[in-house]
Amino acid sequence: MKGTAQLANEAWEALLHAHAVLMKEFTASGVWDEITIREYDVLYTLSKSPEPMRLGELHSHVLLSQPALSRLVDRMVARGMIDKTTDPTDARGVLVSLTNSGRAMQRRVGTRHARSVATAMTSALSNEQLAALKDLCTQLTDQAGDGYAR
């Protein structure tokens, strides 16, 4: 019988492997002709926020280093997808938000990406398994206290 630590590590490795395999599939899906998957990650995260988000908060929700995110944000500002302003409550802080163009891009690309996600997930898992996976992942993130709005 496996110990708890061994089982926890095997579960973690399985989760990471599933993530890597699915991300490769999503990256190759052909929905990224307008933007990169990293740009989409930023647009999607901002679309979930009801108000402008501090750059540091955005960083906590995307898989990019702080310097890489700052460079990406600057490129997205230049392309008109997001706005970047000084935080009126703290002049040292930067707020980022979607422009109308960025919101439209997120919806357009997001619709295609959602189809590819649904295809990949439903080809391997039943509705009951999908619900259980969602619950387990939510429990893990809630335990970590990431504060991410779902």
C-alpha positions in Angstrom: 0.0 0.0 0.0 1.3 3.4 -1.0 1.9 6.1 1.6 0.1 9.4 1.6 3.3 11.3 0.5 4.0 9.0 -2.4 0.3 9.1 -3.5 0.3 12.9 -3.3 3.4 13.1 -5.4 2.1 10.7 -8.0 -1.2 12.7 -8.2 0.8 15.9 -8.6 2.9 14.4 -11.4 -0.2 13.1 -13.1 -1.8 16.5 -12.9 1.4 18.2 -14.3 1.6 15.7 -17.1 -2.0 16.1 -18.0 -1.5 19.9 -18.1 1.5 19.6 -20.3 -0.2 17.2 -22.8 -3.3 19.3 -23.0 -1.4 22.6 -23.3 0.5 21.1 -26.3 -2.8 20.1 -27.8 -4.4 23.5 -27.3 -1.3 25.3 -28.6 -1.4 23.2 -31.8 -5.2 23.7 -32.2 -5.0 26.5 -34.7 -7.0 29.0 -32.8 -4.0 31.2 -32.1 -3.8 33.0 -35.5 -4.6 36.4 -34.0 -2.8 36.3 -30.7 -0.5 34.0 -28.7 -1.7 31.7 -26.0 0.1 33.8 -23.5 -1.6 37.0 -24.7 -4.9 35.1 -24.4 -4.1 34.1 -20.9 -3.7 37.8 -20.0 -6.9 38.8 -21.9 -8.9 36.0 -20.3 -7.7 36.9 -16.8 -8.5 40.5 -17.3 -11.9 39.6 -18.7 -12.8 37.9 -15.3 -12.0 41.1 -13.3 -14.8 43.6 -12.9 -12.4 46.4 -12.5 -8.8 47.3 -13.6 -6.3 44.9 -12.1 -2.9 45.8 -10.5 0.0 44.4 -12.5 1.1 42.4 -9.5 -2.3 40.8 -9.1 -2.4 39.9 -12.8 1.1 38.3 -12.3 -0.4 36.0 -9.6 -2.8 34.6 -12.1 -0.7 33.9 -15.2 2.2 31.6 -15.8 4.8 34.3 -16.7 7.7 35.8 -14.8 7.2 39.4 -13.7 9.6 40.8 -16.3 8.1 38.7 -19.1 4.6 39.8 -18.1 5.7 43.5 -18.0 7.1 43.2 -21.6 4.0 41.3 -22.8 1.7 44.0 -21.3 3.7 46.7 -23.0 3.3 44.9 -26.4 -0.4 44.4 -25.8 -0.8 48.1 -24.9 1.0 49.0 -28.2 -1.4 46.7 -30.1 -4.5 48.3 -28.4 -5.6 45.2 -26.5 -5.2 46.6 -23.0 -4.9 49.9 -21.2 -2.2 50.6 -18.6 -2.7 53.4 -16.2 -1.2 54.6 -12.9 -3.1 53.5 -9.8 -4.8 56.6 -8.4 -4.5 55.3 -4.9 -0.8 54.4 -5.2 1.3 56.2 -7.8 3.8 53.4 -7.7 1.2 50.9 -8.9 0.1 50.1 -12.4 -3.5 49.1 -13.4 -4.3 47.2 -16.5 -7.7 46.6 -18.1 -9.1 45.4 -21.4 -9.8 47.8 -24.2 -13.0 47.3 -26.3 -10.7 45.7 -28.9 -9.1 43.4 -26.4 -12.4 42.4 -25.0 -13.6 41.6 -28.5 -10.4 39.6 -29.2 -10.8 37.6 -26.0 -14.4 36.7 -26.9 -13.5 35.8 -30.5 -10.5 33.7 -29.7 -12.0 32.4 -26.5 -15.0 30.9 -28.3 -12.7 28.9 -30.5 -10.4 27.9 -27.6 -13.5 26.8 -25.5 -14.5 24.5 -28.3 -11.0 22.9 -28.4 -11.0 22.6 -24.6 -14.5 21.0 -24.6 -13.4 18.5 -27.3 -10.3 17.5 -25.4 -11.9 17.2 -22.0 -15.1 15.4 -23.1 -13.2 12.9 -25.3 -11.5 11.6 -22.1 -13.9 12.3 -19.3 -17.6 11.8 -18.5 -19.7 14.6 -17.1 -19.4 13.1 -13.6 -15.6 12.9 -14.0 -15.5 16.5 -15.2 -17.5 17.7 -12.2 -15.3 15.8 -9.9 -12.1 17.2 -11.5 -13.5 20.7 -11.2 -14.4 20.2 -7.6 -10.9 18.8 -6.8 -9.1 21.6 -8.5 -11.3 24.2 -6.9 -10.6 22.6 -3.5 -6.8 22.7 -4.1 -6.9 26.4 -5.2 -9.2 27.4 -2.4 -6.9 25.7 0.1 -4.0 27.6 -1.4 -6.0 30.8 -0.9 -5.3 32.2 -4.4 -8.4 34.5 -4.3 -9.0 33.9 -8.0 -12.6 34.6 -8.9 -14.4 31.7 -10.5 
